[in-house]
Amino acid sequence: MRKIHFLFIGVIVIIACSFRYHHVNSTPFTIHEKTFSFHQQITTPKLTFTLQSYTVTEEANDEIVYHVKLRIKNNTKQPLSSFETFYINPPGQGPNQVEGMMPRDGNHVIGMLKPGITYEGVVDFSLPKKRVTASNHVIDLVFLDDAHARTVTKYTLHLSKKNPHHS
């Protein structure tokens, strides 16, 4: 009798798990791609940000650094580490993420954004020189918005090593 009882419970658990699996995976995963420009405000459920300008420097250690000036605000009610969804991506290569932002006062690197506060500062993205060649001098700056289940919006801005945008 106990075996039948455990078997019955096991079958119910398997059926419940299969319904949950089907429910989670029944909607397709979609990516919406959008291109944006400097001084264009992007607002998502998680954050609001505006890219103001950027400069490019070549470092002595064979790296190219993109210094991106931006304004960013956390729209949620909890601290948010939004910089994990910002990265630069040379064409045909893997992305380089950033860990934080240097605020205007230059005191410390901000990693977590507090709710409701607007931050202004510079985010530095670095790449080895060999990854930025004459044929791929345009780098994509990407922000991924994953606020909606199974849907990601990919915001892209093209940065040129040759023609930095100053403001």
C-alpha positions as CSV (number, residue, x, y, z in Angstrom):
1,M,0.0,0.0,0.0
2,R,2.9,2.4,0.8
3,K,4.5,1.7,-2.6
4,I,1.3,2.7,-4.4
5,H,1.0,5.8,-2.3
6,F,4.5,6.9,-3.1
7,L,4.1,6.0,-6.8
8,F,0.9,8.1,-6.9
9,I,2.6,11.1,-5.4
10,G,5.6,10.6,-7.7
11,V,3.3,10.6,-10.8
12,I,1.6,13.8,-9.6
13,V,4.9,15.5,-9.1
14,I,6.1,14.5,-12.6
15,I,2.9,15.7,-14.2
16,A,3.1,19.1,-12.3
17,C,6.8,19.5,-13.3
18,S,6.0,18.8,-16.9
19,F,3.2,21.4,-16.9
20,R,5.5,24.0,-15.4
21,Y,8.3,23.1,-17.9
22,H,5.8,23.5,-20.8
23,H,4.5,26.8,-19.4
24,V,7.9,28.3,-19.0
25,N,9.2,27.2,-22.4
26,S,6.0,27.7,-24.4
27,T,6.8,31.3,-25.3
28,P,9.7,31.9,-27.6
29,F,12.8,33.9,-26.4
30,T,12.9,37.1,-28.5
31,I,15.5,39.8,-29.0
32,H,14.5,43.2,-30.2
33,E,17.3,45.3,-31.6
34,K,17.3,49.1,-31.5
35,T,19.9,51.6,-32.5
36,F,20.2,54.8,-30.5
37,S,22.3,58.0,-30.7
38,F,24.1,60.4,-28.4
39,H,21.9,62.6,-26.2
40,Q,18.9,60.3,-26.8
41,Q,17.4,59.3,-23.5
42,I,16.6,55.6,-23.2
43,T,14.1,54.7,-20.5
44,T,13.4,51.1,-19.5
45,P,11.7,49.6,-16.4
46,K,15.1,49.2,-14.8
47,L,16.9,52.4,-15.8
48,T,17.1,55.6,-17.7
49,F,20.3,56.6,-19.3
50,T,21.8,59.1,-21.8
51,L,25.1,58.8,-23.5
52,Q,26.7,62.2,-23.8
53,S,30.0,61.8,-25.5
54,Y,33.1,59.6,-25.7
55,T,36.8,59.8,-26.3
56,V,39.4,57.2,-27.3
57,T,42.9,56.9,-25.9
58,E,45.7,54.5,-26.7
59,E,47.4,53.3,-23.6
60,A,51.1,52.3,-23.3
61,N,50.1,48.7,-22.4
62,D,48.8,48.1,-26.0
63,E,45.2,48.8,-25.1
64,I,42.6,51.1,-26.6
65,V,40.3,52.7,-24.0
66,Y,36.9,54.1,-24.8
67,H,35.9,56.7,-22.2
68,V,32.1,57.0,-22.4
69,K,30.4,59.9,-20.6
70,L,26.9,59.1,-19.5
71,R,24.0,60.0,-17.2
72,I,22.2,57.0,-15.6
73,K,19.3,56.5,-13.1
74,N,18.0,53.4,-11.4
75,N,14.2,53.2,-11.9
76,T,13.7,50.2,-9.5
77,K,13.2,50.2,-5.8
78,Q,16.3,48.2,-5.0
79,P,20.0,48.8,-5.6
80,L,20.9,47.7,-9.1
81,S,24.1,46.6,-10.7
82,S,23.3,47.7,-14.2
83,F,26.8,47.8,-15.6
84,E,26.8,44.1,-16.1
85,T,24.5,44.7,-19.1
86,F,26.7,47.4,-20.7
87,Y,29.5,46.2,-22.9
88,I,31.5,47.0,-26.1
89,N,31.7,44.5,-28.8
90,P,34.1,44.5,-31.8
91,P,32.5,43.0,-34.9
92,G,32.9,39.2,-34.9
93,Q,34.5,39.1,-31.5
94,G,33.4,38.6,-27.9
95,P,32.2,41.4,-25.7
96,N,34.1,43.4,-23.0
97,Q,32.0,44.3,-20.0
98,V,32.6,47.1,-17.5
99,E,32.5,46.9,-13.7
100,G,31.4,50.4,-12.8
101,M,31.5,54.1,-13.4
102,M,33.8,56.9,-12.2
103,P,31.6,59.8,-11.0
104,R,32.3,63.4,-11.9
105,D,34.0,64.0,-8.5
106,G,36.4,61.2,-9.3
107,N,36.3,59.7,-5.8
108,H,35.3,56.1,-6.3
109,V,33.9,53.7,-8.9
110,I,30.2,53.2,-8.6
111,G,29.2,49.5,-9.1
112,M,25.7,49.5,-7.5
113,L,23.1,52.2,-8.4
114,K,20.9,53.4,-5.6
115,P,17.2,53.8,-6.4
116,G,16.0,57.2,-7.7
117,I,19.5,58.8,-7.9
118,T,20.9,60.2,-11.2
119,Y,24.6,59.5,-11.6
120,E,26.9,61.3,-14.1
121,G,30.3,60.1,-14.9
122,V,32.6,58.2,-17.2
123,V,32.6,54.5,-18.0
124,D,35.9,53.1,-19.3
125,F,35.9,50.1,-21.7
126,S,39.3,48.8,-22.7
127,L,40.3,46.5,-25.6
128,P,43.6,45.1,-26.7
129,K,44.8,47.0,-29.8
130,K,44.9,43.8,-31.8
131,R,41.1,43.5,-31.4
132,V,40.6,47.0,-33.0
133,T,42.0,47.0,-36.5
134,A,41.5,49.2,-39.5
135,S,38.8,46.8,-40.8
136,N,36.8,46.9,-37.6
137,H,37.5,50.3,-36.2
138,V,33.8,50.8,-35.4
139,I,32.9,49.2,-32.1
140,D,29.3,48.6,-30.8
141,L,28.4,49.9,-27.4
142,V,25.5,47.7,-26.2
143,F,23.0,47.8,-23.4
144,L,20.8,44.8,-22.8
145,D,17.4,45.4,-21.2
146,D,16.1,42.1,-19.8
147,A,13.2,43.6,-17.7
148,H,10.5,41.5,-19.4
149,A,10.5,37.7,-19.2
150,R,11.8,35.9,-22.3
151,T,12.2,39.2,-24.2
152,V,15.4,41.2,-24.4
153,T,15.9,44.6,-26.0
154,K,19.4,45.2,-27.3
155,Y,20.2,48.9,-27.6
156,T,23.3,49.5,-29.8
157,L,25.4,52.7,-30.5
158,H,28.3,52.6,-33.0
159,L,31.5,54.1,-31.7
160,S,34.3,54.9,-34.1
161,K,37.9,54.9,-33.0
162,K,38.7,57.4,-35.7
163,N,35.9,59.9,-35.1
164,P,35.1,60.3,-31.3
165,H,32.0,62.2,-30.4
166,H,32.7,65.1,-28.0
167,S,30.2,67.3,-26.2
